[in-house]
Amino acid sequence: MTRTVSTTPYDDQRPGTSGLRKKVPQFQQTNYVENFVQSVFDSLEGFRGKTLVVGGDGRYFNDVVIQKVIRMAAANGFGRVHVGQNGILSTPAASHLIRKNGAFGGIVLSASHNPGGPKEDFGIKYNVSNGGPAPASVTDRIFAISQTIDRYLTVDAPDVDLARIGTSNVAGMTVEVVDPVADYAALMEELFDFQAVRALFAGGFSMVFDAMHAVTGPYAHEILERRLGAPMGTVLNGKPLPDFGGHHPDPNLVHARHLYDMVMGVTPPDFAAASDGDGDRNLVLGRGIFVSPSDSLAVLAANAHLAPGYSAGLAGIARSMPTSAAADRVAEKLGIELHETPTGWKFFGTLLDAGRVTICGEESAGTGSNHVREKDGLWAVLLWLNILAVRKQPVLDIVREHWTEFGRNFYSRHDYEGLTEETGAAIMARVDGQVAGAGGRSFQGHGVARADDFSYIDPIDGSVANHQGYRVFFDDGSRIVFRLSGTGTSGATLRVYLERFEANPAEHDRDTQEALETLIAAADEIAGIRELSGRTAPTIIT
């Protein structure tokens, strides 16, 4: 029986580009989860009798919220819910399930690469029928409703046994607990030459994949070790844990430093990789080299035709604005479209749906293609393995050959985490004042050609996104980008992106930070980071 429960809205539920993300204790407040989920359902039309996909990355509180969502979906009129066994469903796998089953949409429970645990982060987002994150038109409606909501709908029903694959009934709605890996693994077999990759491993190729006690563990065990024949033990930290083993599930050179140390060690593996909390980001390393996400996107795009799923070539490439222009050079040579979008995977969705692009990427370690509508960490790793199996070269040689052919974009991101919101705002105000009419000025010997606050008009639906970050372009082709990030749950994070193109192969092996030294100084001169924040160095350098 449907039950209507009176409630009072909270004033801090504004969804961002990744939905609602707060600390667990906030989500544990009375009716907090219910308010947001009901706001999602109230923002939608035409879902009665349709299918909803539900799952998450296994972090703390996932199991509790999934049961709430199931009961509320039944009360609101959904006809069927597909939920991953034990509540596990990676973000790209959820996108695939939505698309494969013609679902109306999906509720994805994750705070991405942020820590998990009783006092750590939790998140909820809604994905639409194409499998991608809800666009701004939907998230704006959700926010507006969450400000006035006064009731939610639920049913009285026992918890669904999420450990048992099969179907059950909740107040007339069918709940199907599904294998979270099977459909995704089958899709990967369609896209990639598993026979060639099996031969690679059979020939003694060595690899380490760190699942970081996050969602991709079961996927990596099944695909890498069982289907592709990588030795057992290739996958590290493969069991999803509610607190990610007490670690930060972000595959970067700080939180996955051990992988970098492995590939730079005395007896390094041929290849090392990792994925994040919900499985949509990736880290790629080869013996003697860390491949930056921007370079990885460019190399994957240049070599994608070696995989069966992309043998017909690419329609185009899309990258987020802060991502380096390395992919632009690939698109130019291939004679295909290149799109520069704001940060946020939803901006790639319209381009993918329209068939304008095939591969997309963000400098924050997200790469994906038209197979789903989310970035996909394990997909990127498998495409790299397919390329390595066909080219029969180590990662270092492939990247160096790419730089020789296309030139190298020296690129780095400097993150200043945990700033107060006031400090972040002051730094961005300083940037705004400095770049306004900056043409002709010089910073640390770099003459400014032009500067702007990036705006974007979607070429498919005409939607507009303003104030996406300050770009400063210099006469020598170098570039600095300044953005305040909203991916955390407290404070502000300033991200500074630095890029310099080098055509001369003799200069390609220089240390990245050394090659960017004068740009780093110019960024501080423009933004006053040391002066305004008191920080003498970034929290994380990528």
LINZI-V763067 format. One record per residue. N is the residue number from 1. RES is the residue in three letters. PHI is phi in radians with two decimals (999 if undefined). OMEGA is omega in radians with two decimals (none if undefined). Layout:
N|RES|PHI|OMEGA + N|RES|PHI|OMEGA
This chain:
1|MET|999|3.13 + 2|THR|-1.23|-3.13 + 3|ARG|-2.14|3.09 + 4|THR|-1.72|-3.08 + 5|VAL|-2.00|3.09 + 6|SER|-1.22|-3.12 + 7|THR|-2.62|3.11 + 8|THR|-2.19|-3.09 + 9|PRO|-1.20|2.99 + 10|TYR|-1.69|-3.06 + 11|ASP|-1.75|-3.08 + 12|ASP|-2.15|-3.05 + 13|GLN|-1.69|-3.08 + 14|ARG|-1.06|3.10 + 15|PRO|-1.34|3.05 + 16|GLY|-1.76|-3.12 + 17|THR|-1.17|-3.13 + 18|SER|-2.00|3.12 + 19|GLY|1.49|-3.11 + 20|LEU|-1.69|-3.11 + 21|ARG|-2.38|-3.13 + 22|LYS|-2.51|3.04 + 23|LYS|-1.31|-3.12 + 24|VAL|-0.94|-3.13 + 25|PRO|-0.99|3.08 + 26|GLN|-1.21|3.10 + 27|PHE|-1.15|-3.12 + 28|GLN|-1.41|3.06 + 29|GLN|-1.07|-3.13 + 30|THR|-0.96|3.06 + 31|ASN|1.21|-3.08 + 32|TYR|-1.09|3.11 + 33|VAL|-1.08|-3.09 + 34|GLU|-1.05|3.12 + 35|ASN|-1.02|-3.07 + 36|PHE|-1.23|-3.13 + 37|VAL|-1.09|3.10 + 38|GLN|-1.14|3.08 + 39|SER|-1.09|3.07 + 40|VAL|-1.08|-3.09 + 41|PHE|-1.10|-3.13 + 42|ASP|-1.20|3.13 + 43|SER|-1.45|-3.04 + 44|LEU|-1.88|3.08 + 45|GLU|-2.38|3.00 + 46|GLY|1.42|-3.09 + 47|PHE|-1.69|-3.09 + 48|ARG|-1.03|-3.12 + 49|GLY|1.42|-3.08 + 50|LYS|-1.55|-3.05 + 51|THR|-1.76|3.06 + 52|LEU|-2.10|3.07 + 53|VAL|-1.70|-3.10 + 54|VAL|-2.35|3.07 + 55|GLY|3.09|-3.13 + 56|GLY|-2.79|-3.00 + 57|ASP|-1.62|3.07 + 58|GLY|1.49|-3.12 + 59|ARG|-1.23|-3.12 + 60|TYR|-0.92|3.08 + 61|PHE|1.55|3.10 + 62|ASN|-0.99|-3.04 + 63|ASP|-1.10|-3.14 + 64|VAL|-1.16|-3.08 + 65|VAL|-1.19|3.14 + 66|ILE|-1.03|3.12 + 67|GLN|-1.12|3.09 + 68|LYS|-1.08|-3.11 + 69|VAL|-1.10|3.14 + 70|ILE|-1.04|-3.12 + 71|ARG|-1.13|3.13 + 72|MET|-1.26|3.09 + 73|ALA|-1.09|3.10 + 74|ALA|-1.11|-3.11 + 75|ALA|-1.16|-3.09 + 76|ASN|-1.55|2.99 + 77|GLY|1.87|3.03 + 78|PHE|-1.11|-3.13 + 79|GLY|-1.63|-3.07 + 80|ARG|-2.68|3.01 + 81|VAL|-2.17|2.95 + 82|HIS|-1.73|-3.14 + 83|VAL|-2.27|-3.14 + 84|GLY|-1.18|3.11 + 85|GLN|-0.97|-3.08 + 86|ASN|1.06|3.13 + 87|GLY|1.36|-3.06 + 88|ILE|-1.48|3.04 + 89|LEU|-2.88|3.11 + 90|SER|-1.14|-3.13 + 91|THR|-1.04|3.09 + 92|PRO|-1.14|3.10 + 93|ALA|-1.17|3.07 + 94|ALA|-1.10|3.10 + 95|SER|-1.03|3.14 + 96|HIS|-1.14|3.14 + 97|LEU|-1.10|3.10 + 98|ILE|-1.03|-3.09 + 99|ARG|-1.21|-3.07 + 100|LYS|-1.13|-3.07 + 101|ASN|-1.67|-3.11 + 102|GLY|1.02|-3.10 + 103|ALA|-1.20|3.08 + 104|PHE|-1.19|3.14 + 105|GLY|3.09|-3.10 + 106|GLY|-2.69|3.00 + 107|ILE|-1.85|-3.11 + 108|VAL|-1.91|-3.07 + 109|LEU|-1.84|-3.13 + 110|SER|-2.95|2.92 + 111|ALA|-2.02|3.05 + 112|SER|1.02|-3.04 + 113|HIS|-1.65|-3.13 + 114|ASN|-1.41|-3.10 + 115|PRO|-1.08|3.10 + 116|GLY|-2.13|3.14 + 117|GLY|2.49|-3.07 + 118|PRO|-1.01|-3.13 + 119|LYS|-1.98|-3.05 + 120|GLU|-1.77|-2.89 + 121|ASP|-1.70|3.06 + 122|PHE|-2.53|3.14 + 123|GLY|-2.71|3.04 + 124|ILE|-2.34|3.00 + 125|LYS|-2.44|3.13 + 126|TYR|-1.91|3.05 + 127|ASN|-1.87|-3.08 + 128|VAL|-1.52|-2.95 + 129|SER|-1.18|3.07 + 130|ASN|-1.41|3.14 + 131|GLY|1.61|-3.08 + 132|GLY|-1.77|3.11 + 133|PRO|-1.02|3.12 + 134|ALA|-1.02|3.10 + 135|PRO|-1.27|-3.09 + 136|ALA|-1.04|-3.14 + 137|SER|-1.06|3.12 + 138|VAL|-1.41|-3.11 + 139|THR|-1.13|3.07 + 140|ASP|-1.15|3.09 + 141|ARG|-1.15|3.12 + 142|ILE|-1.03|-3.14 + 143|PHE|-1.06|-3.11 + 144|ALA|-1.05|-3.14 + 145|ILE|-1.17|-3.11 + 146|SER|-1.13|3.14 + 147|GLN|-1.42|-3.07 + 148|THR|-2.20|-3.05 + 149|ILE|-1.01|-3.13 + 150|ASP|-2.26|3.11 + 151|ARG|-2.80|2.96 + 152|TYR|-2.39|-3.10 + 153|LEU|-1.90|3.08 + 154|THR|-2.64|3.06 + 155|VAL|-2.21|3.03 + 156|ASP|-1.55|-3.11 + 157|ALA|-2.71|3.10 + 158|PRO|-1.18|3.08 + 159|ASP|-1.06|3.03 + 160|VAL|-1.38|3.08 + 161|ASP|-1.31|-3.07 + 162|LEU|-1.33|3.14 + 163|ALA|-1.41|-3.04 + 164|ARG|-1.86|3.07 + 165|ILE|-1.21|-3.13 + 166|GLY|2.60|-3.07 + 167|THR|-1.95|3.06 + 168|SER|-2.57|-3.09 + 169|ASN|-2.12|3.07 + 170|VAL|-2.15|3.09 + 171|ALA|0.91|3.11 + 172|GLY|1.57|3.09 + 173|MET|-1.71|3.12 + 174|THR|-1.42|3.05 + 175|VAL|-1.97|3.13 + 176|GLU|-1.98|3.05 + 177|VAL|-1.49|-3.00 + 178|VAL|-2.02|2.98 + 179|ASP|-1.09|-3.05 + 180|PRO|-1.27|-3.00 + 181|VAL|-1.76|-2.89 + 182|ALA|-0.98|-3.09 + 183|ASP|-1.15|3.11 + 184|TYR|-1.13|-3.14 + 185|ALA|-1.08|3.11 + 186|ALA|-1.10|3.09 + 187|LEU|-1.10|3.12 + 188|MET|-1.09|3.11 + 189|GLU|-1.16|3.09 + 190|GLU|-1.27|-3.04 + 191|LEU|-1.47|-2.96 + 192|PHE|-2.09|3.14 + 193|ASP|-1.48|-3.10 + 194|PHE|-1.11|3.13 + 195|GLN|-1.10|3.14 + 196|ALA|-1.14|-3.14 + 197|VAL|-1.23|3.05 + 198|ARG|-1.05|3.11 + 199|ALA|-1.14|3.10 + 200|LEU|-1.05|3.12 + 201|PHE|-1.16|3.14 + 202|ALA|-1.10|3.13 + 203|GLY|-1.44|3.08 + 204|GLY|1.78|3.10 + 205|PHE|-1.04|-3.09 + 206|SER|-1.94|-3.06 + 207|MET|-2.59|2.99 + 208|VAL|-2.26|3.06 + 209|PHE|-2.17|3.14 + 210|ASP|-1.75|3.11 + 211|ALA|-1.45|3.02 + 212|MET|1.02|-3.09 + 213|HIS|0.94|-3.12 + 214|ALA|-2.00|-2.88 + 215|VAL|-1.24|-3.03 + 216|THR|-1.36|3.13 + 217|GLY|-0.91|3.13 + 218|PRO|-1.05|3.12 + 219|TYR|-1.17|-3.11 + 220|ALA|-1.21|3.09 + 221|HIS|-1.02|-3.09 + 222|GLU|-1.19|-3.01 + 223|ILE|-1.42|-3.05 + 224|LEU|-1.28|-3.01 + 225|GLU|-1.49|-3.07 + 226|ARG|-1.54|-3.04 + 227|ARG|-1.45|-3.09 + 228|LEU|-1.77|3.04 + 229|GLY|1.40|3.02 + 230|ALA|-1.11|-3.10 + 231|PRO|-1.00|3.04 + 232|MET|-1.04|-3.03 + 233|GLY|1.75|3.05 + 234|THR|-1.05|-3.13 + 235|VAL|-1.56|3.09 + 236|LEU|-1.71|3.05 + 237|ASN|0.87|-3.00 + 238|GLY|-1.50|3.14 + 239|LYS|-1.69|3.10 + 240|PRO|-1.10|3.13 + 241|LEU|-2.19|-3.09 + 242|PRO|-1.03|3.13 + 243|ASP|-1.98|-3.13 + 244|PHE|0.95|3.12 + 245|GLY|1.21|-3.12 + 246|GLY|1.41|-3.10 + 247|HIS|-1.84|3.12 + 248|HIS|-1.65|-3.02 + 249|PRO|-1.43|-3.14 + 250|ASP|-2.03|-3.06 + 251|PRO|-1.38|3.07 + 252|ASN|-2.17|-3.03 + 253|LEU|-1.36|3.00 + 254|VAL|-1.66|-3.05 + 255|HIS|-1.45|3.05 + 256|ALA|-2.17|-3.09 + 257|ARG|-1.04|-3.10 + 258|HIS|-1.05|3.11 + 259|LEU|-1.22|3.07 + 260|TYR|-1.06|3.13 + 261|ASP|-1.09|3.11 + 262|MET|-1.10|-3.05 + 263|VAL|-1.27|3.10 + 264|MET|-1.72|-3.05 + 265|GLY|-1.47|-3.08 + 266|VAL|-1.28|3.11 + 267|THR|-2.13|-3.01 + 268|PRO|-1.35|2.96 + 269|PRO|-1.23|3.10 + 270|ASP|-1.21|-3.00 + 271|PHE|-2.66|3.07 + 272|ALA|-2.46|-3.10 + 273|ALA|-2.71|3.09 + 274|ALA|-2.68|3.02 + 275|SER|-2.34|-2.97 + 276|ASP|-1.80|-3.03 + 277|GLY|-0.90|-3.07 + 278|ASP|-1.82|2.99 + 279|GLY|1.50|-3.09 + 280|ASP|-1.83|3.11 + 281|ARG|-2.03|-3.11 + 282|ASN|-2.51|2.98 + 283|LEU|-2.18|-3.10 + 284|VAL|-2.22|3.08 + 285|LEU|-2.39|3.01 + 286|GLY|-2.17|3.12 + 287|ARG|-0.96|3.10 + 288|GLY|1.48|-3.10 + 289|ILE|-2.69|2.88 + 290|PHE|-1.71|3.13 + 291|VAL|-1.66|-3.13 + 292|SER|-1.11|3.13 + 293|PRO|-0.97|3.12 + 294|SER|-1.16|3.09 + 295|ASP|-1.17|3.14 + 296|SER|-1.06|3.09 + 297|LEU|-0.99|-3.10 + 298|ALA|-1.15|-3.13 + 299|VAL|-1.16|3.12 + 300|LEU|-1.08|3.14 + 301|ALA|-1.13|-3.12 + 302|ALA|-1.21|-3.05 + 303|ASN|-2.04|-3.05 + 304|ALA|-1.02|-3.11 + 305|HIS|-1.08|3.12 + 306|LEU|-1.32|3.10 + 307|ALA|-1.70|-3.08 + 308|PRO|-0.94|-3.09 + 309|GLY|-1.18|-3.09 + 310|TYR|-2.26|-3.06 + 311|SER|-1.14|3.13 + 312|ALA|-1.42|-3.14 + 313|GLY|1.66|-3.07 + 314|LEU|-1.83|3.04 + 315|ALA|-1.32|-3.13 + 316|GLY|3.13|3.13 + 317|ILE|-2.21|3.03 + 318|ALA|-2.18|3.08 + 319|ARG|-2.40|3.05 + 320|SER|-1.24|-3.08 + 321|MET|-0.95|-3.11 + 322|PRO|-1.24|-3.13 + 323|THR|-1.19|-3.06 + 324|SER|-1.13|-3.10 + 325|ALA|-1.44|3.13 + 326|ALA|-1.01|-3.14 + 327|ALA|-1.20|3.14 + 328|ASP|-1.06|-3.11 + 329|ARG|-1.21|3.07 + 330|VAL|-1.19|3.14 + 331|ALA|-1.04|3.14 + 332|GLU|-1.07|-3.11 + 333|LYS|-1.22|3.13 + 334|LEU|-1.37|-3.13 + 335|GLY|1.24|-3.11 + 336|ILE|-2.10|-3.11 + 337|GLU|-1.22|2.99 + 338|LEU|-2.23|3.14 + 339|HIS|-2.09|3.08 + 340|GLU|-1.86|-3.02 + 341|THR|-2.08|2.98 + 342|PRO|-1.13|3.06 + 343|THR|-1.19|-3.11 + 344|GLY|2.20|-3.01 + 345|TRP|-1.11|-3.12 + 346|LYS|-1.05|-3.13 + 347|PHE|-1.26|3.07 + 348|PHE|-1.41|-2.99 + 349|GLY|-1.02|-3.11 + 350|THR|-1.13|3.12 + 351|LEU|-1.16|3.11 + 352|LEU|-1.16|-3.13 + 353|ASP|-1.08|-3.13 + 354|ALA|-1.47|-3.14 + 355|GLY|1.29|-3.10 + 356|ARG|-1.45|3.13 + 357|VAL|-2.37|3.12 + 358|THR|-2.03|-3.10 + 359|ILE|-2.14|-3.12 + 360|CYS|-2.32|3.09 + 361|GLY|-2.86|3.07 + 362|GLU|-2.21|-3.12 + 363|GLU|-1.13|-3.12 + 364|SER|-1.46|3.01 + 365|ALA|1.35|3.05 + 366|GLY|-1.86|3.11 + 367|THR|-2.41|3.14 + 368|GLY|-2.91|-3.11 + 369|SER|-2.57|-3.09 + 370|ASN|-1.34|3.12 + 371|HIS|-1.26|3.03 + 372|VAL|-2.46|3.12 + 373|ARG|-2.12|3.03 + 374|GLU|-2.39|2.96 + 375|LYS|-1.18|-2.95 + 376|ASP|-2.55|-3.06 + 377|GLY|-1.12|-3.10 + 378|LEU|-1.22|3.05 + 379|TRP|-0.98|-3.13 + 380|ALA|-1.07|3.12 + 381|VAL|-1.11|-3.13 + 382|LEU|-1.19|3.07 + 383|LEU|-1.14|3.05 + 384|TRP|-1.04|3.14 + 385|LEU|-1.09|3.10 + 386|ASN|-1.09|3.13 + 387|ILE|-1.12|3.12 + 388|LEU|-1.09|-3.13 + 389|ALA|-1.17|-3.11 + 390|VAL|-1.41|-3.07 + 391|ARG|-1.38|3.10 + 392|LYS|0.95|3.09 + 393|GLN|-2.27|3.04 + 394|PRO|-1.26|-3.11 + 395|VAL|-0.98|-3.09 + 396|LEU|-1.02|-3.13 + 397|ASP|-1.17|3.14 + 398|ILE|-1.10|-3.13 + 399|VAL|-1.18|3.13 + 400|ARG|-1.11|3.10 + 401|GLU|-1.12|3.10 + 402|HIS|-1.11|3.12 + 403|TRP|-1.09|3.13 + 404|THR|-1.11|-3.11 + 405|GLU|-1.33|-3.00 + 406|PHE|-1.91|-2.98 + 407|GLY|1.52|-3.13 + 408|ARG|-1.95|2.99 + 409|ASN|-1.70|3.03 + 410|PHE|-1.11|-2.95 + 411|TYR|-2.61|3.10 + 412|SER|-2.70|3.04 + 413|ARG|-2.04|3.10 + 414|HIS|-1.92|-3.13 + 415|ASP|-1.80|3.01 + 416|TYR|-1.96|-3.02 + 417|GLU|-1.54|3.01 + 418|GLY|1.21|3.04 + 419|LEU|-1.27|2.99 + 420|THR|-1.20|3.12 + 421|GLU|-1.08|3.13 + 422|GLU|-1.16|3.13 + 423|THR|-1.15|3.11 + 424|GLY|-1.02|3.13 + 425|ALA|-1.13|-3.13 + 426|ALA|-1.15|3.13 + 427|ILE|-1.13|-3.12 + 428|MET|-1.19|3.06 + 429|ALA|-1.15|3.09 + 430|ARG|-1.10|3.11 + 431|VAL|-1.06|-3.12 + 432|ASP|-1.00|3.13 + 433|GLY|-1.17|-3.10 + 434|GLN|-1.32|-3.03 + 435|VAL|-1.51|3.12 + 436|ALA|-1.08|-3.12 + 437|GLY|1.12|-3.03 + 438|ALA|-1.39|-3.14 + 439|GLY|-0.93|-3.13 + 440|GLY|1.65|3.09 + 441|ARG|-1.36|-3.12 + 442|SER|-2.33|3.07 + 443|PHE|-2.24|-3.13 + 444|GLN|0.90|3.10 + 445|GLY|1.46|3.11 + 446|HIS|-1.74|3.11 + 447|GLY|-1.34|-3.12 + 448|VAL|-1.39|3.05 + 449|ALA|-1.50|3.09 + 450|ARG|-2.88|3.11 + 451|ALA|-2.62|3.12 + 452|ASP|-2.76|2.98 + 453|ASP|-1.78|-2.92 + 454|PHE|-1.09|3.02 + 455|SER|-2.17|-3.04 + 456|TYR|-2.42|3.00 + 457|ILE|-1.97|-3.11 + 458|ASP|-1.12|-3.08 + 459|PRO|-1.25|-3.11 + 460|ILE|-1.72|-3.06 + 461|ASP|-1.87|3.06 + 462|GLY|1.34|3.13 + 463|SER|-1.17|-3.04 + 464|VAL|-2.09|3.04 + 465|ALA|-2.20|-3.12 + 466|ASN|-1.88|3.03 + 467|HIS|0.96|-3.08 + 468|GLN|-1.71|3.10 + 469|GLY|2.36|-3.14 + 470|TYR|-1.50|3.10 + 471|ARG|-1.97|3.06 + 472|VAL|-2.12|-3.13 + 473|PHE|-1.82|-3.10 + 474|PHE|-1.88|-3.06 + 475|ASP|-1.04|-3.10 + 476|ASP|-1.52|3.13 + 477|GLY|1.60|3.11 + 478|SER|-1.26|-3.07 + 479|ARG|-2.64|2.97 + 480|ILE|-2.20|3.08 + 481|VAL|-2.16|3.09 + 482|PHE|-2.09|3.09 + 483|ARG|-2.48|2.91 + 484|LEU|-1.69|-3.06 + 485|SER|-1.68|3.09 + 486|GLY|-1.95|-3.07 + 487|THR|-1.49|3.13 + 488|GLY|-1.57|3.13 + 489|THR|-1.93|3.09 + 490|SER|-2.69|3.11 + 491|GLY|1.19|-3.11 + 492|ALA|-2.29|3.06 + 493|THR|-2.10|3.03 + 494|LEU|-1.55|3.07 + 495|ARG|-1.99|3.12 + 496|VAL|-2.07|-3.10 + 497|TYR|-1.90|-3.06 + 498|LEU|-2.18|-3.05 + 499|GLU|-2.55|3.06 + 500|ARG|-2.45|-3.13 + 501|PHE|-1.52|3.11 + 502|GLU|-2.32|-3.13 + 503|ALA|-1.50|-3.03 + 504|ASN|-1.35|-3.12 + 505|PRO|-1.01|-3.13 + 506|ALA|-1.13|-3.12 + 507|GLU|-1.73|-2.97 + 508|HIS|-1.22|-3.09 + 509|ASP|-1.60|3.10 + 510|ARG|-1.13|3.03 + 511|ASP|-1.12|-3.05 + 512|THR|-1.06|-3.09 + 513|GLN|-1.14|3.08 + 514|GLU|-1.16|-3.13 + 515|ALA|-1.14|-3.10 + 516|LEU|-1.79|-2.98 + 517|GLU|-0.95|-3.10 + 518|THR|-1.26|3.07 + 519|LEU|-1.19|3.10 + 520|ILE|-1.06|3.11 + 521|ALA|-1.15|3.13 + 522|ALA|-1.14|3.12 + 523|ALA|-1.08|3.13 + 524|ASP|-1.19|3.11 + 525|GLU|-1.13|-3.13 + 526|ILE|-1.24|-2.97 + 527|ALA|-1.67|-3.11 + 528|GLY|1.09|-3.03 + 529|ILE|-1.10|-3.14 + 530|ARG|-1.10|-3.09 + 531|GLU|-1.12|-3.01 + 532|LEU|-1.53|-3.09 + 533|SER|-1.87|-3.05 + 534|GLY|1.35|3.14 + 535|ARG|-1.43|3.10 + 536|THR|-1.74|-3.13 + 537|ALA|-2.75|3.09 + 538|PRO|-1.18|3.02 + 539|THR|-1.23|-3.12 + 540|ILE|-2.36|3.01 + 541|ILE|-2.03|3.12 + 542|THR|-2.01|none
